[in-house]
Amino acid sequence: MKPFTLERYFAQYEFSTRYLLSSSDCDGLTMQSLLEMADEECRKLWDELRIGYTESLGHPLLRQEIANLYKGVAPEDVLVIVPEEGIYIAMQSILKRGDHAICTFPGYQSLYQVAEDAGCEVTRWMPEEEHSWRFNPEFLENNIRDNTRLIVFNFPHNPTGSLPTQEDYARILQIAREHNLYVFSDEMYRLLELDAAERLPSACEEYEKAVSLFGMSKTFGMAGARIGWLVTRDRELYGKLAAYKDYTTICSSAPSEILSLIGLRNRDAIVERHLARVRRNLGLLDEFFAAHADLIEWVRPRAGTIAFPRYKSKDGAYALCQRLVREAEIMLLPSTVYDYDDHHVRVGFGRENLPEGLEKFDKFLQANHCR
């Protein structure tokens, strides 16, 4: 398989750089704070937990709590997985060599790379930056072929923070239904909409041939738990997904399942805390980009914890990111890791130390007179 460019870039700098201004997750919860939220049942499960094999489909209580996030979804529709694993087994279960898929782009590489490396052709669905990073449904209508089998999308979108309107989203799913296509919906940033009224229904709620991916990593600040899930009401496809998991992780981490159960039972408090930080940090970014408008411009995101501002200097985004790591201990993510261009950077605003990092970034730009 082709190397995962974004992950290889993170591997170089993520744990050696002080200010991670490119991180896509919310600040990780401490074990102490999470366990303090446990109800009596969860505390008993934790204290009496045996570190043995777990149920391959996921702990029944966890699957029930996940199903509670959706309308019209039963625990039997939920498969607990590692988020990255979920992408892999879904692509392998849905697609065969020679199939065609359409995928939002730029995006998390495995959403299209797994299909390409499996011998499928993938058409990249590019957003319209001039229209607030809109993914136009007309693109789908113009690019579906006789061998198209799958539409892949990621809303809220990584890396732009884009979120379709209800009308555009409904049209996307209608197009899939009209052509009897599968849908893979990466919803890892769900519940982090700045305006809850703009939250989209999960694809698995609206379309019987959809698979939705969600998990604990981004929204809940529990990336280290490595717990996610796939939800689909297509029973035949669910069987294939579950069978494929026998060749990957087989089952989930026993402690992680209980910790995730605690997190989900306290989701409102956790999400509220993270959204408060996101809104504060977005205000700081508004001021920062206004102060450096001659150099950086952005489309303010509508959801999630990341944005994709345009860097207007002729030096390019990659060169900027390399200098920031060396000279200011700041990590931004250049758009080159998305195989997109060299004019954008990914900024993450879900971390508590963003104000300090932005102050350092501001001093760097002023000292270097970057233009």
C-alpha positions as CSV (number, residue, x, y, z in Angstrom):
1,M,0.0,0.0,0.0
2,K,1.1,3.6,-0.6
3,P,2.6,5.2,2.5
4,F,0.1,7.3,4.6
5,T,1.6,10.7,4.0
6,L,-0.2,12.6,6.8
7,E,0.6,9.9,9.4
8,R,4.3,9.8,8.4
9,Y,4.5,13.6,8.7
10,F,2.9,13.4,12.2
11,A,5.2,10.7,13.2
12,Q,8.2,13.0,12.7
13,Y,6.9,15.9,14.8
14,E,3.8,15.1,16.9
15,F,5.6,14.0,20.1
16,S,8.6,16.3,19.8
17,T,7.0,19.6,19.0
18,R,5.6,21.8,21.8
19,Y,2.7,23.5,20.1
20,L,0.5,21.2,18.0
21,L,-1.6,23.8,16.1
22,S,-2.6,21.1,13.6
23,S,-4.1,18.5,15.8
24,S,-7.6,17.4,14.8
25,D,-8.8,16.1,18.2
26,C,-10.0,17.8,21.3
27,D,-7.7,17.7,24.4
28,G,-7.5,14.2,25.8
29,L,-9.4,13.5,29.0
30,T,-7.4,12.4,32.0
31,M,-8.1,9.0,33.4
32,Q,-9.0,10.5,36.8
33,S,-11.5,12.9,35.4
34,L,-13.2,10.2,33.2
35,L,-13.5,7.7,36.1
36,E,-15.0,10.4,38.3
37,M,-17.9,10.5,35.8
38,A,-18.6,6.8,36.1
39,D,-22.0,5.8,37.3
40,E,-22.4,2.9,39.8
41,E,-22.8,0.3,37.0
42,C,-19.7,1.5,35.1
43,R,-17.6,1.8,38.2
44,K,-18.4,-1.8,39.1
45,L,-17.6,-2.9,35.6
46,W,-14.3,-1.1,35.8
47,D,-13.3,-2.4,39.2
48,E,-14.2,-6.0,38.5
49,L,-12.9,-6.0,34.9
50,R,-10.9,-9.0,33.8
51,I,-8.3,-8.4,31.0
52,G,-9.5,-11.2,28.8
53,Y,-11.0,-11.4,25.3
54,T,-14.1,-9.3,24.7
55,E,-17.1,-9.9,22.4
56,S,-16.1,-9.5,18.8
57,L,-19.0,-7.3,17.9
58,G,-18.5,-5.1,21.0
59,H,-19.6,-5.0,24.6
60,P,-23.5,-5.2,24.6
61,L,-23.8,-2.2,26.9
62,L,-21.5,-0.1,24.7
63,R,-23.4,-1.1,21.6
64,Q,-26.6,0.0,23.2
65,E,-25.1,3.3,24.2
66,I,-23.8,3.8,20.7
67,A,-27.3,3.0,19.2
68,N,-28.7,5.7,21.5
69,L,-26.9,8.3,19.5
70,Y,-29.0,7.5,16.4
71,K,-32.6,7.4,15.4
72,G,-34.0,4.0,14.2
73,V,-30.8,2.2,15.0
74,A,-30.6,-1.0,17.1
75,P,-27.5,-2.4,18.9
76,E,-27.5,-5.2,16.3
77,D,-26.6,-2.5,13.7
78,V,-23.5,-1.5,15.6
79,L,-20.0,-3.0,15.1
80,V,-17.3,-1.8,17.5
81,I,-14.0,-1.3,15.8
82,V,-10.8,0.9,15.8
83,P,-11.7,3.9,13.6
84,E,-9.0,3.4,11.0
85,E,-9.8,-0.3,11.0
86,G,-13.4,0.6,10.2
87,I,-12.4,2.4,7.1
88,Y,-10.3,-0.5,5.9
89,I,-12.7,-3.3,6.5
90,A,-15.6,-1.3,5.0
91,M,-13.7,-0.6,1.8
92,Q,-12.6,-4.3,1.5
93,S,-16.1,-5.5,2.2
94,I,-18.0,-3.2,-0.2
95,L,-15.6,-2.9,-3.2
96,K,-14.0,-5.3,-5.6
97,R,-11.3,-4.8,-8.2
98,G,-12.5,-2.8,-11.1
99,D,-15.2,-0.9,-9.2
100,H,-15.5,2.8,-9.3
101,A,-15.9,5.1,-6.2
102,I,-16.3,8.8,-5.7
103,C,-14.7,10.3,-2.6
104,T,-14.6,13.8,-1.1
105,F,-11.1,15.3,-1.5
106,P,-8.8,16.5,0.1
107,G,-9.4,14.1,3.0
108,Y,-8.1,11.4,5.3
109,Q,-6.0,9.3,2.9
110,S,-7.4,5.8,3.7
111,L,-10.8,7.0,2.6
112,Y,-9.6,6.7,-1.0
113,Q,-6.3,5.0,-0.8
114,V,-7.5,1.6,0.4
115,A,-9.9,1.5,-2.7
116,E,-7.1,2.6,-5.1
117,D,-4.7,0.0,-3.7
118,A,-7.4,-2.7,-4.1
119,G,-7.6,-2.0,-7.8
120,C,-10.5,0.4,-7.9
121,E,-10.6,3.7,-9.6
122,V,-11.5,6.7,-7.4
123,T,-12.8,10.0,-8.6
124,R,-11.9,12.8,-6.3
125,W,-14.8,15.1,-5.4
126,M,-13.2,18.6,-4.9
127,P,-14.9,21.3,-2.9
128,E,-15.5,24.9,-4.1
129,E,-13.3,27.1,-1.9
130,E,-14.9,30.2,-3.3
131,H,-18.2,28.9,-2.0
132,S,-17.2,28.2,1.6
133,W,-15.7,24.8,0.6
134,R,-19.0,23.5,-0.7
135,F,-19.2,20.0,-2.1
136,N,-21.6,20.4,-5.0
137,P,-24.0,17.5,-5.4
138,E,-24.0,18.2,-9.2
139,F,-20.5,16.7,-9.3
140,L,-21.9,13.3,-8.3
141,E,-24.6,13.4,-10.9
142,N,-21.9,14.2,-13.6
143,N,-19.4,11.5,-12.5
144,I,-21.4,8.4,-11.8
145,R,-20.6,5.5,-14.1
146,D,-22.0,2.1,-14.9
147,N,-19.4,0.5,-12.5
148,T,-19.8,3.1,-9.7
149,R,-20.4,1.2,-6.5
150,L,-19.6,3.6,-3.6
151,I,-19.8,7.2,-2.6
152,V,-17.5,8.2,0.2
153,F,-17.9,11.5,2.1
154,N,-16.7,13.0,5.4
155,F,-19.0,15.6,7.0
156,P,-18.0,17.6,9.1
157,H,-15.1,17.7,6.7
158,N,-11.4,17.1,7.4
159,P,-9.5,19.4,6.7
160,T,-11.8,22.3,5.7
161,G,-14.4,22.3,8.5
162,S,-17.1,22.3,5.8
163,L,-20.6,21.1,6.4
164,P,-23.2,20.7,3.7
165,T,-26.6,22.4,3.9
166,Q,-29.5,20.1,4.7
167,E,-30.6,20.5,1.1
168,D,-27.3,19.5,-0.4
169,Y,-27.0,16.6,2.0
170,A,-30.4,15.3,1.2
171,R,-29.6,15.5,-2.5
172,I,-26.4,13.6,-2.0
173,L,-28.2,10.7,-0.4
174,Q,-31.0,10.8,-3.0
175,I,-28.4,10.5,-5.8
176,A,-27.0,7.4,-4.0
177,R,-30.5,5.9,-3.7
178,E,-31.4,6.6,-7.3
179,H,-28.3,4.7,-8.5
180,N,-28.5,2.0,-5.8
181,L,-25.0,2.9,-4.5
182,Y,-23.4,2.2,-1.2
183,V,-22.4,5.1,1.0
184,F,-19.6,5.3,3.4
185,S,-20.0,8.3,5.7
186,D,-17.1,9.4,7.9
187,E,-18.7,11.2,10.8
188,M,-15.8,11.4,13.2
189,Y,-16.4,15.1,14.0
190,R,-20.2,14.8,14.6
191,L,-21.7,16.7,17.5
192,L,-19.1,19.4,17.1
193,E,-21.3,21.6,15.0
194,L,-21.0,25.3,16.0
195,D,-24.8,25.6,15.5
196,A,-26.6,22.4,16.6
197,A,-29.5,23.3,14.2
198,E,-27.1,22.6,11.3
199,R,-26.3,19.1,12.5
200,L,-26.9,16.6,9.7
201,P,-28.7,13.3,10.2
202,S,-26.3,10.4,10.2
203,A,-26.2,8.7,6.8
204,C,-27.2,5.3,8.4
205,E,-30.4,6.9,9.7
206,E,-31.4,8.1,6.3
207,Y,-30.3,5.5,3.8
208,E,-30.4,1.7,4.2
209,K,-27.2,1.1,2.1
210,A,-25.1,3.6,4.2
211,V,-22.3,2.8,6.6
212,S,-21.6,5.5,9.2
213,L,-18.3,5.8,11.0
214,F,-18.0,7.5,14.4
215,G,-15.8,7.1,17.5
216,M,-14.3,8.4,20.6
217,S,-11.2,10.0,19.1
218,K,-12.2,13.5,18.0
219,T,-15.5,14.7,19.6
220,F,-15.0,13.0,23.0
221,G,-11.2,13.6,23.5
222,M,-10.5,9.9,23.9
223,A,-8.2,9.1,20.9
224,G,-6.1,6.9,23.1
225,A,-9.0,4.5,23.8
226,R,-8.9,3.5,20.1
227,I,-12.6,2.8,20.0
228,G,-14.9,3.6,17.1
229,W,-17.9,2.0,15.4
230,L,-19.6,1.3,12.2
231,V,-23.3,1.5,11.9
232,T,-25.4,0.1,9.1
233,R,-28.9,-1.3,8.7
234,D,-27.9,-3.4,5.7
235,R,-27.8,-6.9,7.4
236,E,-25.9,-8.6,4.6
237,L,-23.2,-5.9,4.6
238,Y,-23.1,-6.0,8.4
239,G,-22.3,-9.7,8.3
240,K,-19.4,-9.1,5.9
241,L,-18.0,-6.3,8.1
242,A,-18.2,-8.5,11.2
243,A,-16.5,-11.4,9.4
244,Y,-13.7,-9.2,8.1
245,K,-13.0,-8.0,11.7
246,D,-12.0,-11.6,12.5
247,Y,-8.9,-11.0,10.4
248,T,-8.0,-7.6,11.9
249,T,-8.4,-6.9,15.6
250,I,-10.9,-9.7,16.4
251,C,-12.1,-7.9,19.4
252,S,-11.6,-4.6,21.2
253,S,-9.6,-3.6,24.3
254,A,-11.5,-4.5,27.4
255,P,-10.5,-1.4,29.4
256,S,-11.2,0.9,26.4
257,E,-14.7,-0.4,26.0
258,I,-15.6,0.4,29.6
259,L,-13.9,3.8,29.4
260,S,-15.8,4.6,26.2
261,L,-19.1,3.5,27.9
262,I,-18.4,6.0,30.6
263,G,-17.6,8.7,28.1
264,L,-20.8,8.1,26.1
265,R,-23.0,8.1,29.2
266,N,-21.5,11.6,30.0
267,R,-21.4,12.8,26.4
268,D,-23.4,16.0,26.9
269,A,-21.0,17.3,29.6
270,I,-17.9,16.3,27.6
271,V,-19.1,17.8,24.3
272,E,-20.3,21.0,26.0
273,R,-16.8,21.5,27.5
274,H,-15.1,20.9,24.2
275,L,-17.4,23.1,22.3
276,A,-16.8,26.0,24.8
277,R,-13.0,25.6,24.1
278,V,-13.6,25.4,20.3
279,R,-15.7,28.6,20.3
280,R,-13.1,30.5,22.4
281,N,-10.3,29.3,20.1
282,L,-12.2,30.3,17.0
283,G,-12.5,33.8,18.4
284,L,-8.8,34.0,18.8
285,L,-8.2,32.7,15.3
286,D,-10.6,35.3,13.9
287,E,-8.4,38.0,15.5
288,F,-5.2,36.3,14.3
289,F,-6.2,35.9,10.7
290,A,-7.6,39.5,10.7
291,A,-4.2,40.7,11.9
292,H,-2.4,38.7,9.2
293,A,-4.9,39.1,6.4
294,D,-2.2,40.1,3.9
295,L,-0.6,36.7,4.4
296,I,-3.3,34.2,5.4
297,E,-7.0,34.0,4.6
298,W,-9.5,31.5,5.7
299,V,-13.0,30.1,5.3
300,R,-14.3,30.0,8.9
301,P,-15.4,26.4,9.6
302,R,-18.9,25.5,10.5
303,A,-18.1,22.3,12.5
304,G,-15.3,20.2,13.9
305,T,-12.0,21.2,15.2
306,I,-10.0,22.0,12.1
307,A,-9.8,24.6,9.3
308,F,-7.8,24.9,6.1
309,P,-6.6,28.5,5.6
310,R,-4.8,29.6,2.5
311,Y,-1.2,30.7,2.9
312,K,-0.5,33.4,0.3
313,S,3.3,33.6,0.4
314,K,5.2,32.5,-2.6
315,D,7.4,30.3,-0.3
316,G,4.6,27.8,0.0
317,A,2.9,26.0,2.9
318,Y,5.4,23.2,3.2
319,A,8.4,25.5,3.6
320,L,6.4,27.5,6.2
321,C,5.6,24.4,8.2
322,Q,9.2,23.2,8.2
323,R,10.4,26.6,9.5
324,L,7.8,26.7,12.2
325,V,8.9,23.3,13.5
326,R,12.6,24.2,13.5
327,E,12.4,27.8,14.7
328,A,9.2,28.1,16.8
329,E,8.3,24.6,18.0
330,I,5.0,24.9,16.2
331,M,3.4,22.1,14.1
332,L,1.1,23.0,11.3
333,L,0.1,20.5,8.6
334,P,0.9,21.5,5.0
335,S,-1.6,20.8,2.3
336,T,1.1,18.7,0.5
337,V,0.4,15.8,2.9
338,Y,-3.1,15.7,1.4
339,D,-1.6,15.7,-2.1
340,Y,-3.7,18.8,-2.7
341,D,-1.5,21.8,-3.3
342,D,1.2,23.9,-1.5
343,H,-0.9,26.8,-0.5
344,H,-2.9,25.7,2.5
345,V,-2.3,24.6,6.1
346,R,-4.4,22.6,8.5
347,V,-5.0,24.4,11.7
348,G,-6.5,22.6,14.7
349,F,-8.3,24.5,17.4
350,G,-9.5,21.8,19.9
351,R,-6.5,22.1,22.3
352,E,-6.3,24.1,25.4
353,N,-2.8,25.6,24.7
354,L,-3.9,27.2,21.3
355,P,-3.7,30.7,22.8
356,E,0.0,30.2,23.7
357,G,0.8,28.7,20.3
358,L,-0.9,31.5,18.4
359,E,1.1,34.0,20.3
360,K,4.3,32.2,19.4
361,F,3.1,32.0,15.7
362,D,2.3,35.8,15.7
363,K,5.8,36.6,16.9
364,F,7.3,34.3,14.3
365,L,5.4,36.0,11.5
366,Q,6.3,39.5,12.7
367,A,10.0,38.6,13.2
368,N,10.3,37.1,9.8
369,H,8.1,39.6,7.9
370,C,6.7,36.6,5.9
371,R,5.1,37.9,2.8
